[in-house]
Structures are given as C-alpha cells and as structure tokens.
C-alpha cells in the first residue's frame, strides 16, 4: 500500500522557471491538501481539495495553482518560481470524515536560486 | 478563521524528565477535531493522537498523555520520562467540521523538543 506519493523529493529551480510537484494517493480519500513548511512557521496550507473537480485556497495560495481532475492526483504548479518559494512541500490526503487523521507524503525539498 | 498557537518554540530537557507541549486553538465550529503530529529529524510527519470536540476524556498511552480542555481551548501533550528518541518537532493541528472549514487542516507553528542524554 503506497499511501501518499510525492515526486520529486528534491528539486532546484532557477528564478522564473515553472514546475509541477506531483502528488498521488491510492486510499480513495476525498480530501487532499498541499502545505509548505518553513522554519518557525509550521505547516501552512497552500491549496486544498474536497473532491475531484473542487479546489480552494488555503492560507498562502499566491504563486501556486492546483487542479483535481481525479480522486487520486493533486498536482501543485509553480508558474514562475521565486526565491521566496524555497521550502519543503508536503502533500496530504484524508477521508471525508473529519475525525480521521491526514496521511502525508515524504515531502519535496525545493530550492529556488 | 481557525488558528492554532504553540507558544513554545523550543524546549530542552534532560532524559527521564517529564515535558508538556502546549497547544491553544481557536475555532467557531461546534464540532472539530484536534491532532498531534511528530516530525523526527528524518522529516516525515507521524500521526500521534486525535480528539473530537465532543470527547473530553483524556487518555494515557504508555509514556504519552493528552489533556483536552474545551473551557480553555487547549489540547496539551505530555511525555513522561522523556527519551532521546523523543527529540523531534511536534505539531498540533485543528480541523473544523463546518462547511467553510471542511477539508482544511490547520497547523500550529510547531515545538522543537530536544532531549539530552
């Protein structure tokens, strides 16, 4: 059982480049989310989705786009990378019942130079 | 808006000491869920405990215990007889149950716990 799979694990981008962080889950979870983790800031919610075709902004959405065409996949797109987007990114999924914990991917360490 | 505050940025203890990690939350939802996660130096997020807003029964599990108090909006986590392997960043998180908060899991800033031998 793979759980939540994020790719890549590490990435270095130049300012202005675009890229997509991939996230896939095989647990048939309705909820999926993207977080960024910065020192002293905890995990901050970027975008989230409550089901296929439905996405919404979190606390820090600027500079990021998402889509949810299937239940399994929730990619995060950086259209024009900036040094401020250097961070560790986590994808999470959970079932619709709010009482259940979220399952996290292993994280992607992104550096924008 | 929902908010989670972990006022303790870093805590350092000597092995075998007890340590309590504080968590204060804000939500207008009447039904909500609280969680604690651990992030060891390897970086993955490990789920520890969850509590429903309608279940104020506190619990002890081995060296871990949790104190949930709705009256003070707190969900504190205690490690008894700490060990070096407990060294990690600990996160408190909140998920509301209203239509506007469904699907949103909000985290605190995290508390870094260092247990010295």
Interface residues (C-beta under 8 A of the other chain):
Chain A: X30 X31 X33 X35 X40 X41 X42 X43 X44 X45 X48 X49 X50 X56 X58 X59 X88 X90 X92 X94 X98 X99 X100 X101 X102 X103 X104 X106 X107
Chain B: X6 X9 X31 X32 X33 X35 X43 X44 X45 X47 X50 X52 X91 X93 X95 X96 X97 X102 X103 X104 X105 X106 X107 X108 X109 X110
